[in-house]
């Protein structure tokens, strides 16, 4: 069996877009299976924390929104007058549209999380991102863009994979993530899609909890903190733009 190799940074955007297009039809089911439905609780927490951090928020942007799970949750807040979901996979977005159908204050658009030039500085009170930051080819550039379009006092909440902290659990967590999780994908799609190897392997180059907190702080975010889920298998970072 050939050892899986991550795409180069140059090829990563097109690789990720193409492969996410390929798994869009059962992506929600895959997330339910591999997280034992816990991803739904984590995403509820993300939206609840974002609204708590900015109680008077009127505008929200959900980056790398995929099939629209977090976008849909944001759309349920009666105080939010505008919610934008952005993703560069048209197929993923096609499964997001039914979740926000009829909600005129919600807009779903095709776009690149590293190029938010269509939005002016300080456009959003809340920016969320669910399992997307590790898929961008330039993490710091993406965070710079997020900070630019976030209004002063606004909050960025990022949900992604983390590092399991209790050492005695790390072996079991790695075995599950690298061996069992891909099997769920293969059961849904067969072996032809590499995305189910990419997803766990991409975590190797993604910053751990403390490192990402440091990066956010260095880029000028304030009140940076994180919340671990399931011993750090998943983690949410909360960061604000100074007033």
C-alpha positions in Angstrom: 0.0 0.0 0.0 1.3 3.4 -1.0 1.9 5.9 1.8 -0.5 8.9 1.5 1.3 12.2 0.7 -0.2 15.6 1.3 -0.5 17.9 -1.7 2.0 20.8 -2.0 0.9 24.2 -0.8 0.7 25.3 -4.4 -1.6 22.5 -5.4 -3.6 22.4 -2.1 -6.4 24.8 -3.0 -7.4 23.0 -6.2 -6.9 19.6 -4.6 -9.1 20.4 -1.6 -11.8 22.1 -3.8 -12.0 19.2 -6.2 -12.1 16.5 -3.5 -14.7 18.4 -1.4 -16.8 18.6 -4.5 -16.5 14.8 -4.7 -17.7 14.1 -1.2 -20.3 16.8 -0.8 -23.4 14.5 -1.2 -22.7 12.5 1.9 -20.5 14.9 3.9 -23.1 15.5 6.6 -23.5 11.8 7.1 -19.7 11.4 7.3 -19.5 14.0 10.0 -22.2 12.3 12.0 -20.5 9.0 11.7 -17.0 10.0 12.5 -17.9 12.3 15.4 -20.7 10.2 16.8 -23.0 13.2 16.1 -20.9 15.3 18.5 -20.0 17.8 15.7 -23.5 19.1 16.1 -23.0 20.0 19.7 -19.6 21.6 18.9 -21.2 23.8 16.2 -24.0 24.8 18.6 -21.3 25.9 21.0 -19.5 27.9 18.4 -22.6 29.9 17.5 -23.7 30.3 21.1 -20.2 31.5 22.1 -20.0 34.0 19.2 -23.4 35.5 20.1 -22.4 35.7 23.8 -19.1 37.5 22.9 -20.9 40.1 20.7 -24.5 40.3 22.1 -25.5 43.1 19.7 -24.1 41.5 16.6 -26.0 42.3 13.4 -23.7 40.7 10.7 -22.0 37.3 10.5 -19.7 35.6 8.0 -19.3 31.8 8.1 -16.1 31.0 6.2 -15.5 27.6 4.5 -19.2 27.0 5.3 -19.4 23.7 3.4 -22.9 22.3 3.6 -24.0 25.2 5.8 -24.3 23.7 9.3 -22.9 26.7 11.1 -24.5 29.2 8.6 -27.9 27.6 9.3 -27.4 27.9 13.1 -26.4 31.6 12.7 -29.5 32.2 10.6 -31.7 31.2 13.5 -30.6 34.3 15.5 -33.4 36.9 15.1 -30.9 39.7 15.9 -28.6 38.9 13.0 -29.7 41.0 10.0 -27.2 39.6 7.6 -25.6 36.2 7.4 -23.1 35.2 4.7 -21.9 31.7 4.1 -18.8 31.4 1.8 -17.1 28.3 0.4 -15.1 27.6 -2.7 -16.8 24.2 -3.4 -20.0 24.8 -5.4 -21.1 21.2 -4.7 -20.8 21.7 -1.0 -22.8 24.9 -1.2 -25.5 23.1 -3.2 -26.3 21.1 0.0 -26.3 24.3 2.1 -29.0 26.1 0.1 -31.9 23.9 1.2 -30.9 24.5 4.9 -31.4 28.3 4.6 -34.2 28.3 1.9 -36.6 31.2 2.3 -34.3 33.1 4.6 -33.8 36.4 2.8 -31.2 37.7 5.2 -28.9 34.8 4.3 -26.5 34.8 1.3 -24.4 31.9 0.2 -21.5 32.7 -2.2 -18.6 30.9 -3.8 -15.4 32.4 -2.6 -11.9 32.0 -1.3 -11.3 32.4 2.5 -7.9 33.8 1.7 -9.2 36.6 -0.5 -12.1 38.5 1.1 -11.5 41.6 -1.1 -15.2 41.7 -2.0 -15.9 42.7 1.6 -14.8 46.1 3.1 -12.8 46.5 6.3 -14.9 45.9 9.4 -17.9 44.4 7.6 -18.8 41.7 10.2 -19.5 41.5 13.9 -19.0 37.7 13.9 -16.9 35.4 11.8 -17.0 31.7 12.2 -15.1 28.9 10.6 -15.7 25.1 11.0 -13.0 22.6 10.0 -11.7 24.9 7.3 -8.6 26.7 8.5 -6.3 23.7 8.1 -7.4 23.5 4.5 -6.1 26.9 3.4 -2.7 27.1 1.8 -1.6 30.1 3.8 -2.9 30.2 7.3 -1.6 33.6 8.4 -2.8 35.3 5.2 -6.2 33.9 5.8 -6.2 35.1 9.4 -5.1 38.6 8.3 -8.1 38.7 5.9 -10.4 37.6 8.7 -9.1 40.3 11.0 -9.4 42.9 8.3 -13.1 42.3 7.6 -14.0 41.9 11.3 -15.3 45.0 12.9 -13.6 46.4 16.0 -14.9 44.5 19.0 -16.0 41.7 16.8 -15.3 38.0 17.4 -13.7 35.2 15.4 -14.6 31.6 16.5 -12.7 28.8 14.8 -13.6 25.1 15.2 -11.1 22.5 14.0 -9.0 19.5 15.0 -6.8 19.7 18.0 -4.2 17.6 19.8 -5.3 15.1 22.4 -3.6 16.1 25.6 -3.7 13.1 27.9 -0.7 11.1 26.6 -2.3 7.8 27.4 -5.3 8.7 25.2 -3.2 10.0 22.2 -2.4 6.6 20.8 -6.1 5.6 20.7 -7.1 9.0 19.3 -4.5 8.7 16.5 -5.6 5.2 15.7 -9.2 6.2 15.4 -8.5 9.4 13.4 -6.0 7.8 10.9 -7.4 4.3 10.6 -11.1 4.3 11.5 -12.3 7.6 10.3 -11.1 7.0 6.7 -13.1 3.7 6.7 -16.3 5.6 7.2 -15.5 7.6 4.1 -14.6 4.4 2.1 -17.9 2.9 3.2 -19.7 5.9 1.8 -17.7 6.4 -1.4 -15.3 3.6 -2.0 -11.5 4.0 -2.3 -11.5 6.4 -5.2 -11.6 9.6 -3.2 -8.4 10.5 -1.4 -10.1 13.1 0.9 -10.6 10.6 3.7 -6.8 10.1 3.8 -6.2 13.8 3.5 -8.5 14.8 6.4 -6.5 13.1 9.1 -3.1 13.7 7.6 -3.8 17.4 7.2 -3.9 17.6 11.0 -0.1 16.9 11.1 0.8 20.3 9.7 -2.0 22.2 11.5 -0.9 24.1 14.6 -1.8 22.7 18.0 -4.0 24.6 20.4 -1.3 26.7 22.1 0.5 27.5 18.8 -2.6 28.7 17.1 -3.4 30.8 20.1 0.0 32.3 19.9 -0.4 33.0 16.1 -3.7 34.7 16.7 -2.1 36.9 19.4 0.9 37.8 17.2 -1.5 38.9 14.4 -3.2 41.3 16.8 -6.2 39.5 18.0 -7.1 40.0 21.7 -8.7 37.9 24.4 -7.6 34.8 22.7 -8.6 31.5 24.3 -9.6 28.0 23.3 -12.1 25.3 24.4 -11.2 21.6 24.0 -13.8 19.0 23.1 -13.3 15.3 23.8 -9.8 15.7 25.4 -8.7 18.0 22.5 -9.8 15.9 19.6 -11.6 19.1 18.4 -11.0 22.6 19.6 -12.6 26.0 19.3 -10.5 29.1 19.4 -12.1 32.4 20.3 -10.4 35.7 19.4 -11.6 39.3 19.3 -10.5 42.3 17.3 -9.6 45.1 19.7 -12.0 48.0 20.1 
